[in-house]
Amino acid sequence: MQFILRLFEPGDVPAMVTLFYRSVHEVACVHYTPEQLMVWAPDGMTGQGWDVHFANHPTWLAFQEGQLAGFTDLEADGHLDMMFVSPDFQGQGVASLLYEAVEKQALEQNNKRIYVEASLTARGFFERKGFHVVEAQMVERNQVSLQNFRMEKRL
């Protein structure tokens, strides 16, 4: 399948929010409880502030025939803040394509590492890309704990 990558535009936020919500509730549901999913991606979320957040650093979106398949970003210090792939495109190479853009940008920025807080669902993907776990951690959201992993890859 052919995917097209392009940089973020402010009008992308509604589709990104929908993809994020679906990815959390339909993919991460294997590793997290319904209560955890709801604090991570609550019903009615709007992505308020996402337009400013994603406009301030490189953010890539992958499309297939006009449909948003996934997105990711890279902050100036090498932090990969978000990477989500639509449930409709799981296992089709979208995350790998997005990650290639991230790593290329990190090298161009002379970052010495890329780091991420990976969910239980994403941990294996990042390990396959050469990341290692720095620390397992519990994150509190609205008095609900979610496990994730601080991971990094030296460049």
N, C-alpha and C positions, 0 to 999 in steps of 0.2 A: 504494500500500500504506500502511496506517495503522500507525504506530509509536507506542508509548507510552513516554515518558521517565519515569524515577523515579530517586530518589537511592539510593545504595549502602546495602545492608544486609549485615552480616557473613556471612550465609548465602549470599551471592552469589559468594563466592570460588571455589568449585569450578567453577561455570559460566564464570566469567571466565578462569580458568586454561585451561580447555579451549578457549575461544574464542581466547585469546592464542596458544596453541600452534598451533592450526589456522591462524590468520591468518598467523603467521610462516612455517609450513611449506607452506601451500597458496597464499598470495598473494605473500609476499615472495620466494618461491623463484625468481621471474623475475629478481631482481636480485642474489641472494646464492647462494653455493655451499652444498652440503649441510653442509660443515664449519662454515661461518659460521652457518647456521640452527641447528645443534645447540648451539653455544655461546650463542646468543641465546635459544633456547627448548629446553632439553635434555629428552630423554625422561624421564618420571617426575617432572617438576617439580611442586611442590605449591602454590606461591604462599605459602610460609611468610612471614609478616609482612605480607601484603597486607591482612588484615583491619584491622590497626592503621593501616597507611599510608593506605588509602582512607577510613577513618573520620575521619581528621584534617583533611580538606579536602573541598570539594564534588566528588563523583564521580557521574556520571550513567550510567545503563544504558538502552539502547533495547531494547524488546521488540516482537515481532510475534506475536500469538496465543500468548503465553506463552513464546516462544523468544527467548533472548538474541541480539540482532542486533549489538550493539556496546557499547563503553563508552569513557569518557574521564574526565579529571579536571582540576582546576585548583588549583594551590598558591597560597598567599596572595600570593606575589611576582609572580604572573602566569605562572608556569611551567606549561605544559601537559605533564605528564609522560608520559601514555600515551593513545593513541587507537587502538583496534583494532576492526575490523569483521569479522564472521564471513564466511568464504568464501561462505556460503549467501546473503548479503545484499549482496554487492558491487554497486556501481552503482545502488543503489536509494535513495540520498539519506540513508542512515544517518549517515555521517560529517558531512554538512552539518547535519543535525538536531542531532547532538551538539555540533558546533562552535558553533552558534547559542547553545546553553545556556552554553558556556564564555565566549563573548564577552559575553553579557548579564551573567554573574556577574562577569567582569573589570571591566566598566564600573561595576557596583554596588560593587565593592571599591575603586574609584578607581585601578585599575592604569593605568599610562601605556602599558603594552605587554603583549603576550602573547608568550612565547618558547617554543621547542620544539627538540628535537634530532630532526629528521625523517630517516627512512630514505630510501634511494633510491626506494623504493616510494611513500612518502608525500609526497615533495617537491612533486610537481606539484599535489596537492590543496591543500597549504598555499600555494603560489604563487597558485592560483586564488582563495584566500580573502584575498589581499592581503599575504601574508608575503614577505619577501625574505631571501635567504641572507646571513648575516653572515660565515660561515666554513664551508668544507668541513673535515671532520675525520676522522681515523681513530681508532676506539675499539678498545682491546685487551681481549679477554676470553679468558682461558686461553690466551694466546699466539697468539690468532687475531685478525686485524684486520678490522673492519667499518667501512665508510664511512657517515657520515651528515652531516647539515648542521645547523649552528646557524642557526636562522631566527627572525625576529621580525616582529611587526606592531605598529606604533604605533597607539594608540587615540586 
